[in-house]
Amino acid sequence: MNALKHIKFVWLLVTLSLISCGRNLQEQSFVQEVNKMLDGAEYGTYSDEVMQSIFDYIKNNPQSFEYEFEEEQSHIHIATSDDGNVRAYNLERSGFEGNPSWSFECKTLLQYRSGEDVYSEVIDNFDGYVTRICHIDSSKYYLLETFQGHISQGIHESYKLYVYKVDNNKLQEVKKCFVSRDGTSDNLEFSWNNNGGYLEEDFALEDYAFVYNNFHKELFALKSLSQIGMPLRYHQYIWNGKLFEIRKYDEPLEYYNDTYFIRIEQHSENSWMYKCRNGGKKHGEPDLIINGGTKQYWLYNNSLISYDEWVTDDASSPLGEKYTFFNNGYRYEYYDGWSNGEQLEVLDVYNPNDNIVYSGDFTPVSNYEDD
């Protein structure tokens, strides 16, 4: 009996190996045929006819959806969703060898699975081409990120985010799927001009313009770029099953040292609560609660802007945050951010005569060890 099991197992391995080998040969043949069509560029550019012939070839070979394309393909950019059910084939007139692709220079074919079948369609409404595809949830919703850019007295880049859904064998764009304080929109956009002085050279902006956490259904959209060494700032959206809504309130913040454990919560659009426990312990009833606190941001020129100014001003890139609370004539100021080349996590307490009666450094709760 054991010998029979061993023979069956070996036969299974051989069968899987043959299937894999056959698929690899098919993939190689597919790539060779596409490259042969791409060799027909005139004056270094591809005509509409050449680009359409490649898309037609992909449509007529739906088995290509199973190919892994482990090696990067020249002159064609391929992006596949994390669940493997949506793929984008991107073509660009100069074969991605010239100036970064800008809008009309690109064409995209989307290939997707619906049930047991594979479908394809050309998408004409993208600016640039698709760089990433993220599966949102089990209801066949997907995030598609596009890029376009050019170089002219600096680097000019633009990223956009769309939501698509596979429904009744169709891949359809979801309209008005991003809800912010200013209303609804069909897509999110982040654009920037790099004229020097921004970010490390090896910074991959395409990995950070939009970040989606599938487990928590949270989308982080880059708000603005900071200079070297400064933290990135994001708008945070929550997926509700049909669209993304911007998070109205900040996440609670917690800090500790040997003497106190502090928690700061946002309770309304412009009001924060301060909770403090003595002894640096995370659990138990607070020893002090202060309501009605305010939040400000400090900038490179050391000026302060209000919370309202920050959430409505996409151009700002603050260095840090300042929370202010008043209690029986005492003023509590908590600083969280970057100042004079170092990270600040400091609580200052002033008495009614404006003298400091306490000043202490704190550690964010992510590094907390509760004994």
C-alpha positions as CSV (number, residue, x, y, z in Angstrom):
1,M,0.0,0.0,0.0
2,N,2.8,2.4,0.9
3,A,4.5,1.6,-2.5
4,L,1.3,2.4,-4.3
5,K,1.0,5.8,-2.5
6,H,4.6,6.6,-3.3
7,I,4.0,5.8,-7.0
8,K,0.8,8.0,-7.1
9,F,2.8,10.9,-5.4
10,V,5.6,10.6,-7.9
11,W,3.1,10.5,-10.8
12,L,1.4,13.7,-9.4
13,L,4.8,15.5,-9.2
14,V,5.6,14.4,-12.8
15,T,2.2,15.6,-14.0
16,L,2.5,19.0,-12.3
17,S,6.0,19.4,-13.7
18,L,4.8,18.7,-17.2
19,I,1.9,21.1,-16.9
20,S,4.3,23.8,-15.6
21,C,6.8,23.1,-18.3
22,G,4.0,23.3,-21.0
23,R,2.7,26.6,-19.5
24,N,6.3,28.1,-19.5
25,L,6.7,27.2,-23.2
26,Q,3.3,28.8,-24.0
27,E,4.3,31.9,-22.1
28,Q,7.6,32.1,-23.9
29,S,5.8,31.7,-27.3
30,F,3.3,34.4,-26.3
31,V,6.1,36.8,-25.3
32,Q,8.0,36.2,-28.5
33,E,5.0,36.9,-30.6
34,V,4.3,40.2,-28.7
35,N,7.9,41.2,-29.0
36,K,7.8,40.4,-32.8
37,M,4.9,42.8,-33.2
38,L,6.7,45.4,-31.1
39,D,9.7,45.2,-33.4
40,G,7.6,47.0,-36.1
41,A,8.0,50.5,-34.6
42,E,8.5,53.4,-37.1
43,Y,10.9,56.1,-36.0
44,G,10.9,54.7,-32.5
45,T,7.2,55.0,-32.0
46,Y,4.3,52.6,-32.2
47,S,1.2,53.3,-34.3
48,D,-2.4,52.8,-33.2
49,E,-2.5,49.8,-35.6
50,V,0.5,48.1,-33.9
51,M,-0.9,48.8,-30.4
52,Q,-4.3,47.5,-31.4
53,S,-2.9,44.3,-33.0
54,I,-1.1,43.5,-29.7
55,F,-4.3,44.0,-27.7
56,D,-6.2,41.8,-30.2
57,Y,-3.6,39.1,-29.8
58,I,-4.0,39.2,-26.0
59,K,-7.8,39.1,-26.3
60,N,-7.6,36.1,-28.6
61,N,-5.3,34.3,-26.2
62,P,-7.2,34.3,-22.9
63,Q,-4.8,31.6,-21.5
64,S,-2.2,34.4,-21.2
65,F,-4.1,35.4,-18.0
66,E,-2.5,32.4,-16.3
67,Y,1.0,33.4,-17.2
68,E,3.1,34.7,-14.4
69,F,5.4,37.0,-16.3
70,E,8.1,36.7,-13.7
71,E,10.6,38.6,-15.9
72,E,9.9,42.2,-16.7
73,Q,8.8,42.6,-20.3
74,S,10.4,45.3,-22.5
75,H,8.2,47.9,-24.1
76,I,5.1,46.7,-22.2
77,H,4.2,47.2,-18.5
78,I,2.1,44.5,-16.8
79,A,0.4,44.9,-13.5
80,T,-1.6,42.1,-11.8
81,S,-3.9,42.4,-8.8
82,D,-2.9,40.7,-5.5
83,D,-5.7,38.1,-5.9
84,G,-4.7,37.4,-9.5
85,N,-8.1,38.2,-11.0
86,V,-7.4,41.5,-12.8
87,R,-4.4,42.3,-15.0
88,A,-3.4,45.5,-16.9
89,Y,-1.3,45.4,-20.1
90,N,0.1,48.9,-20.7
91,L,1.6,50.1,-24.0
92,E,3.3,53.4,-24.7
93,R,4.1,54.9,-28.1
94,S,7.8,55.2,-27.4
95,G,8.0,51.8,-25.6
96,F,8.6,53.4,-22.2
97,E,12.1,54.4,-23.4
98,G,11.7,58.1,-23.7
99,N,10.3,60.9,-21.5
100,P,8.0,59.4,-18.8
101,S,4.6,58.7,-20.3
102,W,2.1,61.5,-20.4
103,S,-1.6,60.8,-20.9
104,F,-2.5,60.2,-24.6
105,E,0.8,58.4,-25.2
106,C,-0.5,55.3,-23.4
107,K,-3.1,52.6,-23.9
108,T,-4.3,50.0,-21.4
109,L,-6.0,46.6,-21.9
110,L,-7.6,45.2,-18.8
111,Q,-7.9,41.4,-18.5
112,Y,-10.1,40.0,-15.7
113,R,-11.7,36.8,-14.5
114,S,-15.5,36.6,-14.0
115,G,-16.7,33.1,-12.9
116,E,-14.7,30.6,-15.0
117,D,-14.1,32.8,-18.0
118,V,-11.5,35.5,-18.8
119,Y,-12.6,38.8,-20.4
120,S,-10.6,41.7,-21.9
121,E,-11.4,45.3,-22.7
122,V,-9.4,48.5,-23.6
123,I,-9.8,51.4,-21.1
124,D,-9.7,54.8,-22.7
125,N,-10.3,57.1,-19.7
126,F,-7.0,56.6,-17.9
127,D,-4.4,59.4,-17.6
128,G,-1.1,57.6,-18.2
129,Y,-1.0,53.9,-17.5
130,V,-1.9,51.4,-14.7
131,T,1.0,50.8,-12.2
132,R,-0.8,48.9,-9.4
133,I,-4.0,46.9,-8.8
134,C,-5.3,46.1,-5.3
135,H,-8.1,43.8,-4.4
136,I,-10.4,45.8,-2.0
137,D,-12.8,43.0,-0.8
138,S,-14.6,39.8,-1.6
139,S,-17.2,41.7,-3.6
140,K,-14.9,42.0,-6.6
141,Y,-14.0,45.7,-6.0
142,Y,-10.5,46.8,-7.1
143,L,-8.3,49.9,-6.7
144,L,-6.4,50.8,-9.9
145,E,-3.5,53.3,-9.6
146,T,-2.3,55.2,-12.7
147,F,0.8,57.2,-13.4
148,Q,1.7,59.9,-15.9
149,G,4.7,62.2,-15.9
150,H,7.2,64.2,-17.9
151,I,10.6,65.8,-17.5
152,S,11.0,69.5,-18.3
153,Q,13.0,71.7,-15.9
154,G,12.3,69.2,-13.2
155,I,10.2,66.1,-12.8
156,H,6.5,66.3,-13.0
157,E,4.4,63.4,-11.8
158,S,0.8,62.6,-11.3
159,Y,-0.9,59.6,-9.7
160,K,-4.6,58.8,-9.8
161,L,-6.6,56.2,-8.0
162,Y,-9.8,54.6,-9.4
163,V,-12.3,52.0,-8.1
164,Y,-13.5,49.3,-10.5
165,K,-15.9,46.4,-9.9
166,V,-16.3,43.1,-11.8
167,D,-20.1,42.7,-12.2
168,N,-22.0,40.6,-14.7
169,N,-18.9,39.8,-16.7
170,K,-18.1,43.5,-17.0
171,L,-15.3,45.5,-15.4
172,Q,-17.0,48.8,-14.5
173,E,-15.7,52.0,-13.0
174,V,-17.4,53.0,-9.8
175,K,-18.3,56.7,-9.9
176,K,-18.4,59.1,-6.9
177,C,-16.6,56.5,-4.8
178,F,-14.4,58.8,-2.8
179,V,-16.1,61.0,-0.1
180,S,-14.1,63.8,1.5
181,R,-15.0,67.0,3.4
182,D,-15.3,68.8,0.0
183,G,-17.8,66.3,-1.5
184,T,-17.5,63.2,-3.7
185,S,-15.2,62.5,-6.6
186,D,-14.6,59.7,-9.2
187,N,-10.9,59.4,-8.4
188,L,-8.1,60.6,-6.1
189,E,-5.1,62.4,-7.5
190,F,-1.7,63.3,-6.1
191,S,0.6,65.5,-8.3
192,W,3.9,67.0,-7.6
193,N,6.8,68.8,-9.2
194,N,10.3,67.9,-8.1
195,N,12.7,70.8,-8.7
196,G,15.3,69.5,-6.3
197,G,15.5,69.3,-2.5
198,Y,12.8,66.8,-2.0
199,L,13.1,63.2,-0.7
200,E,15.9,60.7,-0.9
201,E,17.1,59.7,-4.3
202,D,16.0,56.1,-3.8
203,F,12.5,57.1,-2.7
204,A,9.9,55.1,-4.7
205,L,7.0,57.5,-4.8
206,E,4.8,55.0,-6.7
207,D,4.9,52.8,-3.5
208,Y,3.8,55.6,-1.2
209,A,1.4,57.9,-3.1
210,F,-1.5,55.5,-2.1
211,V,-1.3,52.7,0.5
212,Y,-4.2,50.3,1.0
213,N,-4.5,48.1,4.1
214,N,-6.8,45.2,3.0
215,F,-7.2,43.8,6.5
216,H,-8.5,47.1,8.0
217,K,-10.0,48.3,4.7
218,E,-8.1,51.6,5.1
219,L,-6.7,53.7,2.3
220,F,-4.0,56.3,2.9
221,A,-3.7,59.0,0.2
222,L,-0.5,61.1,0.3
223,K,-1.4,64.6,1.3
224,S,1.9,66.3,0.5
225,L,5.6,65.6,0.2
226,S,8.1,66.7,2.9
227,Q,11.8,67.4,2.6
228,I,14.5,64.8,3.4
229,G,14.0,63.2,6.7
230,M,10.5,64.5,7.3
231,P,7.5,62.3,7.9
232,L,4.9,61.8,5.1
233,R,1.4,63.1,5.7
234,Y,-1.7,61.2,4.5
235,H,-5.5,61.6,4.2
236,Q,-7.1,58.4,5.6
237,Y,-10.2,56.8,4.0
238,I,-12.3,53.9,5.2
239,W,-14.0,51.4,2.8
240,N,-17.7,50.9,3.8
241,G,-18.4,48.2,1.2
242,K,-19.4,50.5,-1.6
243,L,-17.1,53.6,-1.4
244,F,-14.2,55.2,0.5
245,E,-15.1,57.8,3.2
246,I,-12.5,60.1,4.6
247,R,-11.9,59.5,8.3
248,K,-13.4,62.4,10.1
249,Y,-11.5,62.1,13.3
250,D,-7.9,61.4,14.2
251,E,-6.9,58.0,15.6
252,P,-6.4,58.2,19.4
253,L,-2.7,58.8,20.4
254,E,-1.0,57.3,23.4
255,Y,2.3,58.1,25.0
256,Y,4.1,57.1,28.2
257,N,7.1,57.6,30.5
258,D,7.9,56.3,34.0
259,T,5.6,58.9,35.6
260,Y,2.5,59.3,33.3
261,F,0.5,57.5,30.6
262,I,-1.3,60.0,28.3
263,R,-4.1,59.4,25.8
264,I,-5.3,62.1,23.4
265,E,-8.6,61.6,21.6
266,Q,-10.5,63.7,19.1
267,H,-14.1,64.1,20.1
268,S,-15.4,66.5,17.5
269,E,-14.2,68.4,14.4
270,N,-12.2,70.8,16.6
271,S,-12.1,69.4,20.1
272,W,-9.7,67.0,21.7
273,M,-9.7,65.2,25.1
274,Y,-6.6,64.7,27.4
275,K,-6.5,61.6,29.7
276,C,-3.7,60.9,32.0
277,R,-2.9,58.0,34.4
278,N,-0.3,58.3,37.1
279,G,2.5,55.8,37.3
280,G,2.9,55.3,33.6
281,K,0.3,52.5,33.5
282,K,-1.9,52.0,30.5
283,H,-4.9,50.5,32.2
284,G,-7.3,51.8,34.9
285,E,-9.4,54.9,35.4
286,P,-7.7,58.2,34.3
287,D,-6.4,60.4,37.2
288,L,-7.0,63.5,35.1
289,I,-9.4,64.2,32.2
290,I,-9.4,67.6,30.3
291,N,-11.9,68.4,27.5
292,G,-12.0,71.1,24.9
293,G,-8.4,70.9,23.7
294,T,-7.2,72.3,20.4
295,K,-4.7,71.1,17.8
296,Q,-2.2,73.0,15.7
297,Y,0.6,72.2,13.3
298,W,4.0,73.8,13.1
299,L,5.7,74.5,9.7
300,Y,9.2,75.0,8.5
301,N,9.2,78.7,9.3
302,N,8.1,77.9,12.9
303,S,4.6,79.3,12.3
304,L,1.5,77.5,13.6
305,I,-1.6,76.7,11.6
306,S,-4.9,75.4,12.9
307,Y,-6.4,72.0,12.4
308,D,-9.0,73.5,10.0
309,E,-6.3,75.1,7.9
310,W,-4.4,71.9,7.7
311,V,-7.3,69.6,6.6
312,T,-8.2,72.1,3.8
313,D,-4.7,73.1,2.7
314,D,-3.2,70.4,0.6
315,A,0.0,72.4,0.0
316,S,1.0,72.4,3.7
317,S,3.5,69.8,5.0
318,P,3.8,70.3,8.7
319,L,6.7,69.2,10.8
320,G,4.6,68.3,13.8
321,E,1.5,68.7,16.0
322,K,0.8,70.7,19.1
323,Y,-2.1,69.9,21.4
324,T,-3.2,72.5,24.0
325,F,-5.5,71.9,27.0
326,F,-6.5,74.2,29.9
327,N,-7.5,73.0,33.4
328,N,-8.0,75.3,36.5
329,G,-5.7,77.9,35.1
330,Y,-3.0,75.4,34.1
331,R,-2.0,75.0,30.5
332,Y,-0.9,71.6,29.1
333,E,1.0,71.6,25.8
334,Y,1.9,68.3,24.1
335,Y,4.4,68.4,21.1
336,D,4.7,65.6,18.6
337,G,6.9,66.1,15.6
338,W,10.3,67.3,14.3
339,S,12.2,70.3,15.6
340,N,15.8,71.4,15.3
341,G,16.9,68.1,13.8
342,E,15.3,65.7,16.4
343,Q,12.0,64.1,17.1
344,L,9.9,65.7,19.9
345,E,7.5,63.9,22.2
346,V,7.2,66.4,25.0
347,L,4.6,67.5,27.6
348,D,5.0,70.9,29.1
349,V,2.7,72.1,31.9
350,Y,2.4,75.8,32.8
351,N,0.9,77.2,36.0
352,P,-1.4,80.3,36.0
353,N,1.7,82.5,36.2
354,D,2.9,81.0,32.9
355,N,5.8,79.2,34.6
356,I,6.7,75.6,33.6
357,V,5.9,73.3,36.5
358,Y,6.5,70.1,34.6
359,S,8.3,69.1,31.4
360,G,8.8,65.5,30.4
361,D,9.8,63.4,27.4
362,F,7.5,60.6,26.3
363,T,7.5,57.5,24.1
364,P,4.7,56.6,21.6
365,V,2.6,53.7,22.7
366,S,3.8,51.5,19.8
367,N,6.9,50.9,21.9
368,Y,5.0,50.4,25.1
369,E,5.7,47.4,27.4
370,D,3.0,47.0,30.0
371,D,4.4,45.1,33.1
